Amino acid sequence: MTNIGAKIVDVIIPNFNRSHIVKNAIDSVNRNSNINKIWLIDDGSDFEICSFYDTLKIDNLEIIRHARVCDPGFLRRLAILQSNADWIAFLDSDDSWLNDKISVQLNFALENRIDFVCSPAVDELTFPTSSRKKSIVKINPVSLMANNFVVMSSVLVKRELLTKVDTFCFGSSYIKVEDLGTWMRLSHFTNFGVTRERLVRFNISEDSFGKDLHKRYRTRLLLAHLKWIFSSKNINFLSKIRNFIFIFCAEITRRSIFTFRRLKVRNKIRQIRARVWSDQETE
């Protein structure tokens, strides 16, 4: 394995009104190696939580207290802009890491020369079967839309890459899917590395957003993505045209298949009804 001893990873944890849970998250980070700084970004928590922060005596912990914005992506972006580390890792305040999470992912990233690594979570059943072995995934925005397998708390990504794509910058209308929107943008610049090891303890809380939510935002998110492609200075003109044609054709194909299946179901229902009515008339 590649020998990495430098502290080259900053960790970003947004938090709102969580005390002991976020302490568990912070402790799990500091049990890992290569950690430079932990950015705890508070989203206007109550006074009791702010008082709790004062009791945290952790040398590498940087606390930023912000007025309530109800936007975790905005808080993550705030920390990204202040960080100077080579790599950025994300962690939700109610999740935690296994002790070797960062070292496994860093070695995997450096050995395969990729800038984005994620991992399945413990007891997280929605991860694709390809995660059973380490793999390099050539992903595209459309396939990510169909199956967003990336667990936010498992992501390790080059900071330089994040600054290219207006990370988590979508506005209030996309708060619930801004993580997916960011992964879609990053997919233009790097392959995604997926480790075999399950390195995150993932908690599904009451305020977690389900994967079905992405389907309701699909059209709006794709339109926003196309708008970003044509406004991005980091994508050349030919790539912009190629991406537009690919996304447009993929979406038309998906809608055609969906419409065909729906019509097929409707015809089947009509046939059943016709048989029932025929049987009733015969009686």
N, C-alpha and C positions, 0 to 999 in steps of 0.2 A: 504493500500500500504506500501511496505517496506520503512522505513525512511532512506534515504541516504543523508548525508550532506557533505561528504568529496569531495574534488576536485580530482577525480580519473580518469578523461578522458583527454587524449591529442587528439587534432584535427590536421589533416594533410591536407594542401591545397597546391597543386602544382599550379604555376602560370607562364604564359608567356604573357607579353605585355597587361595585363589588370590592370586597376587602380581602377576606381570607382566601377566597377562590383565586383572586389575582396574585396573592402571595404564593400560592402553590404553583402558579404558572411561572412566576419569577424564579422560584427555587429550582424548578425543573430546567430552566434556561442555564442557571449558574452551575448546574451539575454537568453541563456540557463543556467541551473545550473550544478554543478559538473565539470566545465571546469577547468583543471589544466593549460595547456599550448596550445597555437596555434602555430603550425609549418607552416610557410609560406615559401615554397621552390621555389625559383625563377630559372627559366630555361633560364638564359642568356637574360633577357629582355633588351630593349633599355634603354639608359641613362635617358630618361624622366621618365620611370617607376621606375627606381632605385632611382631617386630623389624624386618621390612620396612616396616611402617607408619611407624616412627620415621624412616625415610629419606625419606619423602614431605614435601617442603617446598612445600606448596601452600596459599596464603593462605586460600582460601575452603573448605578441606576440614575437615569436622568428623567426627572418628572416635569412634564409640561402641562400646566393647567389652562384649559381653554373654556370659554363660555359654551353653553349647550348648543350644539349644532345638529345632533341626531344623525351624524354622517361619519361612520367609521373610516370610510375611504378618504375623506378630507383630512382626518387626523393622521392617517398613515402617510398621506402625501406630505403633510407638514413635517413629519419626522424624517422622511426620505430627503427632503430638501436641506435639512440641517445635518444629516449624517455625512461623514467622510470615509466610511468604511468601504472596502472592496465589495463586500457581499451584504445583502439585506435578507433577513429572515422575518417572517410574519408569524404571530401567535395571537389567537383570540384569548381574552382574559379568562375564559372558563375552560380552556383546553390546557394540555401540558405535553411535554416531550419526554421521550425515553432518553437515557443518559448518553447514548452514543449517536444521537440524531445528527448533529452537525458534522462530526468527523466522518460518518458514513457518507453523507451527502456531498461534503467537500471533496473527498477522495474520488467519489463517483464522477463529479463534475469535472475535476481536473484530469482524470484519466481519460475521459471521453471528450474533453474540450467542448463542453457545452456550458451555457450560461443560465440554465433554468433546471432545477431539480425539485421534484415533489415525491411524496411517498403515500402509501395507503395508511389508514388509521387503524388502531386496534379496534376490532369488532365493527369496522366500517365495511358494510357489505356491498356498497354500490360501486366500488372500484372495479375497473375492467379486469377481466381475467388475465390480460397481458401483464398485470402487476405481479404475477406469481414468479416472474424472473425479471432481473434487471433488463431494462430496455431503453432504447432511444426512440422516441415517438416523433415522427414527422407529422405534425398536427396542422390543421387549418381552421379558420374561424367557423366554418359551417359544421364540421365534425365536433368541435368544441360546443357549439350551440346544441347539437343533438345529445351530447353526453359530456357534461362538465365534470370530469373525474378529478379535477384538481381540488384538494383539500387546502383551504387557505392557511391553516396552521402548520402545514407541512412544507410550504414553499421556501426555497432558498434560491435567490436570484442575484445576478450581478447588478450593483447599483447603477453602473453606467448604462445598462440596458433599460432600467426603469426611467431614467431621465430622457430617453429617446421618445417615449410613447405617451406623454401626458398621463402618467399613472393615476388611476382612480379619479380622473377629472371628467365627470359626466354630468354634473348638475343634480339637483334634488329629484328629478324625475326618474333617475336610474340608480338610486341608493341601494335598492335590493339586489341589483345584478351588476354592480360596478366591478366586482371581482371577476366575473365572467368576461365583462367588456375589456378589462385589462389583460387577461390571459389571451383573448382574441387578438389584441394589438401586439402582444409580445410574440405570438406565433409567427409573425412576419419576419422576425429577426433571429430566431433560434429554434432548434429542436428542443423538445421537452424530455428530460431524463426522468425515468420512473424507477425507483429502487424496489427491490424485492422485499426488503425489510419493512415491517410496519413500525413507524417511528413516532407516532402521535397518538395520544389518548384524546379522542374526539368526543365532546359532550354535545348532545342535542338538547338545547334548552328551549323554553317556551317561546323565546324571541328569535329562534333560528328560522331561516328561510328555507322552505322546501325546494327541491329540484324542479318540481312542477311549475314553480314560479317563472322559470326561464322560458317556458313555452308561451306564457301570457305576454312576455316582453319581447318575444322573438323578432317580430317585424320592426318594432321601434329600435331594438338594439342593432339589428342588421343595417337599418338606414343610418343610424348614428355611426356605425363602423365604416360604412362606405363614405360618409361625409368626412370622417377622420382620415381615411386613406388618401382622398384627393387634396386634403389640406396639409398632410404631413410632408415635411421637407426631407425626411429620411428615406422616402420611397421614391424611386425614379418613375418617370412618366410611363414607360412600358409596363413596369410592374403594377402600376395603378390600373391601367387598362386591363391587364391580364387578371388581376384580382377582381375587378368589377365584373368581367365576363364570367369568371368561375363562380362567384357568389350568386350572381343573377341566375345563371343556368341551374345551379344546385338548388336554389330556392324554388324556381319554376318546376323542376323535377319533383321536389318534395311535395309541393302543393298539388301537382297533377296526380301523384300516387295517392295522396290523402283524399282527393276528390273522387278518384276511381274506387277506392275502398268504401267510401261513404255511399256512393251510388250502388255499389254491389250489395251493401247491407240493406239499403232501402228496397232494392228489387227483391231481395230474399224475403223481407218483411211483407211486401205486397203479395208475393206468391203464397206465403203462409195464410195471409188474410183471405186470399181468393179461394184457397182450399177449404178454409173454415166456412166461408159463406156458401160454397158449393155443397158441402156436407149438410149444412142446415137446410138448404132448399130441397135437397133430396129427401131429408126426413119429413 
